[in-house]
Amino acid sequence: MPLPIKNYTKEELVELLKKMGEPRFRATQLFKWLYQKGVTDFTTMTDISKISQRKFDATFLTHSLEIETSEISRDGTTKYLYRLSDGQAVEGVLIPDSPRLTLCVSTQVGCRMGCAFCKTARMGWRRDLQAGEIVDQVCRVQAAIGPKRKITNLVFMGMGEPLDNLANTLKAIEILGAPDGFQFSHRRITVSTCGLVDQLQTLGEKAKRFRLAVSLNAADNETRSRLMPINRTYPIERLLSACRAISLRNRERITFEYVMLKGVNDRERDAKALINLFKGFKAKINLIPFNETEGIPFKRPDEVSIRKFQELLLKAHMTAIIRDSRGDDISAACGQLATASPAS
């Protein structure tokens, strides 16, 4: 069976090519062709010998997914449906916000976390994505939009829980940040988690490869457990303790995401509880008004309630930003990604 070449880090590829009788610098050449130039036909890689081209063509698979459909929102956001080699599918979202062009990346087919406000959770978990399938989302979208537009930022906030697929997520980030590849810096990669404390505790220095965002959504355990079953295993106190222990770069802060649900966590008392929770903890709060979705029994708060909630946080000298919904008219906004059963 051909080997998916995008599953390999630079050093892994060096070792594999060495066994094939190829020099070390060949891995650098391949990384530049695949990720900087977007070339996937080995026969057009002009600085590689014909013998090696044929060898690679017989050994490697350059694509692990295809863009099956794309849909453009009224605000310019594009939602992609990627078809995987086994017939499963995942979605991704490209968000234009000049000068940034951000791609929302998926790490799993479905999700096992069961968050009550998330459509992906209704799918359940089907399987993890391999590192190459994560990387290939970036490759395929970049090829689709052409060389005049460049993806500048990546957010691992698509389908799935990135830390539930930690090894492949970290491997994909290493490949995407490689100097001979896409060269995404840690400032341009954000990984969002619902709060898997054991995995957070294993990150250590690896957390410096990306910015970290934690989906919080409530300031008390009773409400958070109702919204996010993971809180029954890792309550807020354990989560914040793990966050405090994460090794970050100087002056960097963890972002906490707070999906605002009408009558559930958007009241004045909820804001005050959030203020008390973060006393002595420097954090950035992203307020995300709920994107209403068919089959999900929550409502978006009104604008007055959203602004009042933010003002209470700002008066307490917290950093609180209201995040705009993008692509909600095509079900591409936060919490709206989901796919049907695999094609027959």
N, C-alpha and C positions, 0 to 999 in steps of 0.2 A: 504494500500500500504506500502511495506517496506520502511524504512527511510534510505537514503544514509548516512552512518555513517561518511564518510569523509567530509560531509558538516559542521560538528560541530567542533568548537574550543574545547579546553580542558575544559574550564569552562562551555560552553554550554552542553557538554556531561555529566559533573558532575550533572548539574541540571536535565537533561533528565533521567539519571540513578537513581537519587534520587526519581523521580516520579514512577520509576519502582521498588522501594524498594531496590536498590543496594547502597552499601557504596561508599563514595567519592573515595577511592583508586582504585575502579574498572575502573575509567576513565584512570588512570595512566597505569594500566595493559593493557587496550585495546590499548592505544596509543603506548606502547612499542611493542606489538605484531604486530600491523598494520604497523607501520612506521620504527621501528628499526629492527624487525625480518622479516618483509614482509609476515607475516602469515595472511591469510584471511578466514581460516576455523575455526569457533569458537570452533568446537569439538576437535581441536588439541591444544587449549590454555590451557596448563596443570595446571596452577595455578588458574583457574576459575572453579567453581563447575559445575557439569553436569546440574543442574537445571538452572543456569544462562546461560550456553552455549546454552541450548535449547531455553531459553527466547530470547537471542540475535539473534539466528538463525532465529527466527520467526519475529523479529522486524526490523532487519537491513539488508541493502544491502551493501556489501563491495566493489563492483565495479560499476562505473558509465560509464565506457568506456572500449573498447577492442582495442588492436593493431591489425588492419586488415592487413596491409602490412608494410614491411620495405625495404629500398633500401640503399645500401652502395655505397658511392662515391669512386673515385680513391684515394682521400686523407684521407679516413677512416671515413669521416662524414656519419652518418646514418640519413635518413629521415623516420619518422614514420607517417602513416595514422591511426588516432584513429577514431573508429566508436562509436558514442554516442547512448544512448538508444532510442532516437527518430529517428534514421536513419541519422541524420546530421553527418558531419565529420569535423575534424580539423587536421592540420599537426603539427609536432614538429621535432626538429633537435637535434641530439646528436653530439657534436663537441669535438674530442680528441685533446688536446693540452698539452701534458705532462708538469707538473704533474697534470694539470687541466683536468677535464672531464665535459664539460658544456652542459646543456640541455636548449634549446630554447623552451619556454613555450608559449602556446596560451591562450588568455583570452576571445575571442569571435569567433563565427562562422561568418567569413567574417569581414567586417569593414565598418563603415559609413563615414570615414574621407575623402575618395576620393583622396588621394595623387596620382599625375599623373604618378609617376615612380614605383608604387607598384602594383603587380599583385593581391594581396589580395583585394585591393580596387575595382577591377573589379567585384568581387563577390557581392559587396554591403553588407549590414549588415543583418544577418539572426536571430541571437539571442545571448545573453550573455551566457557565461559559468557560471555554479554555482561554488562555491568555491570548492566543492568536485570533480568536473570535472577538475578543474585546478590542484588540488593536485594529482588526480589519474594519470595524465600524468607522474608525477615523480615516483609514485609507480609502474606503469606498465613498464616503461622503466628500472627502477632499477631491477625489477624482471626479465626482459628479458635479461639483460646483466650479471646477476649473481652476487654472493657475492664477487668475486675476483676483480671486478671493482666497483668503487663507484662514483656516481655523486657528484662532488665537488662544482659546481657553477650552478646557475640558472639565465637565462636572460629572462625577460618578453618582448621579441621582436618577438614573433611568430605572429600568425594571431590575428588581432584585436588591439584595442587601450586600454591598461590597465586602464587608468584613465577614460575612457568612461564606464567602468565596475568597478568603484572604490571600492564599498563595497565588492564585491566578491574577487577582487584582494587583498585587504588588509586582508581579512579574510583568504584567502589561504596562504598568507605570514605568518600570525600569526601561522597557523597550521604547516607550513613547518619549522618554526623556533622554535617550542616548544621544551623545554628541554627534554621531554619524547618522542619526535618524531624524525624527521630527524636532528634536531639541526643545521639547516643552519643559520650561523651568518649573520649580516647585510652586512658584507664585501663580502659575496658570493652570494648575490642576487642583481640583477640590474633590474630596471624597466625603460622601455623606453616609452616616450610619444611624441606625435606630438606637444604638447603645449596647453593643455586645461587649461587655466589660472584659471578659477573658481575652478576647482578641485585642481590645484596646491596650491591655496590659502587656501584650507581646510585641506591640509596635516599636516601643523604645525609640531609637534613633531613626528608624525607618519612617516615622511620622514627619521627618523633615523633608521627605520627598514630595510632599503635597500639603495643601491646606485641609484642615479637618472641620467638618460640620456635623453637629449632632442634632438629630431630630428629637426635640424635647416634648413640646405640645401640651404640657401641663406642669404646674409647680407643686402638685401634691400627688402622692402615690395612688390614692384611690381613683382620681380622675385619669391619671396616666395609665394605670393598669386596665382601666375600662377601654381606653383608646388603643393601647399598645400592649398586647399580652407579654412582650419581652420584659416589661417592668415588674412582672411577678417574679421573674428570676433575678433581674438586676434592678432593684429599686433605685430611686433618684439619688439617694445618699451614696450608694456604691458607684453609680455612674459618675457623679461629680468628683468623687475621690479619684477615680481612674483618670478622669480628664485633667485633674490638677497634676497628676504624676507624668503626663505625656511630655516628652522632650520636644519643645518647640524652639524655633529660632527666636532670637532677640526681638522683642516688640511685637511678636505675632500673638494672636488670640484665636481661640476656638470660637467658631460661629455656632450659635444654638438656633435651630429652626423651630418656629412656633406656628403651627397651622391653626388659624383662628376659626372656631366653630361657634355658631350662634347659640347662646344660652348654655354653652358647655364650658368654655374656657376664655370667654371674651369680656367678662364682667370686671368691675372695679376691684372686687376682692381677689380676682385671679391675677390682676396686674400687681396688686400689693403683695400677694404671695410670691410672685416672681421676683419682685424687688428684694424681698427678705431672703429668698433662696440664694441670690447672687451677691449678698453682702460680702465684701472682701474678695470677690472673684471678678477679675476683669474679663468681660466677654462681650461679644457682639450678638445682638438678638435680631434675627430676621423674622419679621412678622409676615405670615403668608395667609392672606384671606382665603378661606376654603373655596376651591373650585368645584362647584356643584356638579355632580355626576350621577347619571341614572343608576339606580340600585343602591346608592350610598345614602343612608338616612340622616344626613346633616345639611345645614344651611349656612350660607355665607352671612357673616354679620353685616349690618348696615355701615355706611361710611362714617357716620358720626361715632359709632361705637369703636370702630377701628382706630380713628384719629384720637379719640379720648384715651384709649388703651396706650397708644404710643406716647401721648403727652405725659401720662403718669410715669412711664419709664424714663422719659427724657428729663423730667423734673427731679428724678432720683439719680441723675447723672449717669444713666446707663446709655450705651450705644444701641439704638433701636431703629431699624430701617423697615419700612413697609415695602415688601417685594411685589412688583407688578406681576400680574398674571399674563402669561404669553401663550398664545396658541390654544386658548380655551374653546374657541369655536370649532376646532378640529380635534378636540380631546387630546391635546398635546401638552396641557398644563400639568403642574405638579400634582401627582396622585391620580392622573387620568390614563396612564399608559397600561394597555392590556392587549393581548392577542387571542385569537380563536384557537381551536385545536389544530394540530399540525395537518398540513395538506395530505390528502390521501395519495 
